[in-house]
Amino acid sequence: MMGLGYDIPALALRRTATNAVPAPFSPASLSPSVFFDPSQRSGLFQDFAGTISVTANNQPIGRWQDMSGNGHDLGQAVSAARPTYRTDGSLHWLETDGVDDALKTAAVFDVANPVTMVLGYQMMSTSGTARVNIAEISQSSTNGMSVGVRPNIDRLQYYSRMSAQGVSATNVASPTVWGHHDKHVVTLQASDGDVIVRLDGEIVIDAPQALAQQSIAAQPLRVGLGAVTASIPGAFRLFGLQVWTTSATQPDESQIALLEAWMAAKTGVTL
């Protein structure tokens, strides 16, 4: 239209800028210590050195790049102990064989609180009454913290202990039978004297714990086989993992809701 002081293309450009769609939420915006997303296949490699890309379903994972920007990649030097990348064309996950599959970072983290872990998982094993380790920061069988699942009844458990500094064990579990071997989103928040664990947005553990500010520095984050007491091998699927260690700013309640919604979409869970 002429005589109005503007032309149609200029107005269209202004409207496009005003109505721009905001960027989707990413856990990276909350500065996690580590962030792993199997749907980002560009960060998956078949070898420990990270030179052979994962390009298809059912290939081994020898290195899984950390998306936090901190460079704390998960890796497995032993080819027979590498978990597998799996996809159904929509969802993407890491799958362990229940025998020896495991990954770990370099030894860079404190065994200390506070710590937050957000993950999506499905327990495949149905045999065993001890804890199958999902994610753990540990030095040894009696010095570490771990979130895992008792496979025979799919029961979520949290364990922490630091015998090197005289801190006794805390071993708390969710109600007796609840998982039904379905897919779930789990959030663990452990702080000074307290541990809260949420299952699909609902609190299933809220209990005191012995591990407070004591610390053993420079230990790995482990996924799969754990080092702490009573950890056993077991098959599971991992749809994503984020961890905020003691040096990071822990997510608050509103941020946890965003993280759980993001992980639910990656896991195929409705909250």
C-alpha positions, 0 to 999 in steps of 0.5 A, a space after each residue: 500500500 502506498 502513501 502510508 509511510 511503510 511498505 508491506 515487506 518491512 511490516 512483515 519483517 517487524 511482525 516476524 521478529 516480534 512473534 519469534 518462537 522462543 528456543 526450546 528448553 535444554 538442560 544445558 541452560 542450567 549448567 549441569 556438571 555432566 549432561 548425556 543425551 543418547 538422541 544426539 548421536 553425533 556424541 556417540 562413538 563405538 571406540 574408546 578413542 572417539 574416532 568411530 561414530 555410532 551410525 546405526 541401531 545396535 552398535 557399541 558405545 565406547 565413548 559418550 560425549 558430555 554435552 555440558 561443555 565440561 568435557 567429562 565424557 563417559 567411556 569404556 576401554 574394554 570392547 566386550 564391556 561396552 553398552 549398546 546404542 538402541 533406537 526404535 526410530 523415535 526414542 533413543 537409549 543406551 542398553 546394558 547386557 546385564 553381565 559386564 557393560 559399564 561406562 565411567 568418566 575420568 576421576 574428577 568429582 567429589 563424593 560429597 553433597 549436595 548432588 542432583 541426578 535426573 535420569 530416564 531409565 527402564 529396568 530390563 533385568 528381573 533377577 536379583 535382590 541387590 542394587 543394579 547401579 544406574 549412576 554412581 560417584 564412588 572411590 570404593 565399595 564403602 566410599 561413594 553414593 549411588 542411585 540404582 534399582 533392585 531388579 526383581 521388583 524394580 525397586 528404586 534404592 539410594 546408597 551413600 557411605 564414606 567409611 574413610 571418614 567414619 560416615 556410616 551407610 545410608 541405604 533407603 528405598 522406595 515402597 516395596 513394589 512399584 516399578 513394574 519394569 516400565 519406563 520412568 523418570 527419576 530425580 535424586 536430590 541429596 543434601 546435608 542430612 537429607 535425600 529426596 527421590 522423585 519417580 515420574 514427578 512424585 516423591 517416593 523417598 524422603 529420608 535422612 542420610 548420614 553423608 553430609 559435607 564429607 568429601 573424597 575428591 577426584 572420583 569417577 561417575 560410573 554408569 552400569 557396574 558400580 563399586 559401592 557395596 551390593 551393586 550387581 550387574 543388571 540389564 537396563 535402558 538409559 534414556 538420558 542423564 544429567 548430574 549437578 555435583 557439589 561444585 555446581 548450582 543445584 536446580 530449584 523446584 521449578 527447574 526440576 519440573 522443566 528437567 523432568 518434563 524434558 526427560 519424560 519426552 526423551 523417555 516416552 513417559 507421561 508425567 
